[in-house]
Amino acid sequence: MNSLLNDLAQASELVEQLRIKAKAGATIAELLRYLVLEQKLEDQIHLMALFSEAFAVPMGRVTAIGSWWYEDNPELDDEAINAYVGEILEDFR
């Protein structure tokens, strides 16, 4: 039970950080790099769930996140992920 509560608390903190960074002008790619590189989250479903919660959108609006990665040759690079999903930040701001 403690682990679940810790996970929920961490998710809540991450959602708040995403909102703060988005209001400060961060792009989708920058927010993803924050989660992946600084917070060490690599599960793409988890990333999508955090974005869905942070910006009050259905998962269907953030599924393109599953095609992005920060290295090698992802299906979607930073520019493409910003184009596909960036609209949620415009709506949020």
N, C-alpha and C positions, 0 to 999 in steps of 0.2 A: 504494500500500500504506500509506503514512504517513497518508493521509486516512482510510482504513478504520480504522486503529488509533486515530486521534484520535476518530473517531465512536464506536467501541466504548468508549473510555475515558470520553467524555462521557456516553454512555448509562449506563454503570456508575455514574458520579457522580450522575446524575439519579435513578436507581433508589434509590440510598442516601439522597438528600435526600428523596424521596417517603416512604420508610420512616421517617426521622427525624421529618418533619413530621406524618405520620399518628400516630405514637406520642405526639407532643406534643398531639394532639387536632384537627388540621386536618381539615376536611371535604373531600369529593371536589371540590366547587366551588373551594375555596381551593387545593387542590393543582393543579387545572387552571389557575387564574389564575396561579399561580406559574410553571407551564411556559409558558403562552402570553404573559403580560405581562412576566415577568422574564427568562425564558430564550429568548423569541422563537420558540417552536415553534408552528407553525400546522397542520402535517399531522396530521389526526385519526387516521390509521392509526398514525403514530408515537406519538401520545398514548396510544392504546389499547395498543400494544405495551409502552410503558413501565409502564403500570398493571398489565398482565398479568404482566410480569416482577417488578415491585416487590412485588406482593401474591400471587404464585404462584397465579393463577387463569387459566382458559382465556379466550381472547379473547371468547368468547361471553358471558361475564359482564360485560364492559366495553363492549360495542358501543353502548350508549346514549350513550357519550361523543361519538359521531358526530353526535348531535342537539343537543348543547350548544354554546353560544358565549357569550362574555362581554358582547356588545353587541347592539343592535338587537332583533329579535324571534325568538330561537331557538325551535326546537320544544320544547326542554327548558330551563327556566331553572335557577338555582342550587338552588332548593328541590326541583325535580323530579329533577335529576341526583343530588342527595344521596339522595333516596328510592329511585331506581332502582338506584344503584350503591353506595350507602353501606354496604350489608351486607358488602361485601368488607373494609371497614375494621374492622367489628365482629369479623369472623372473624380479622383480622390482629392486632388489639390483644389 
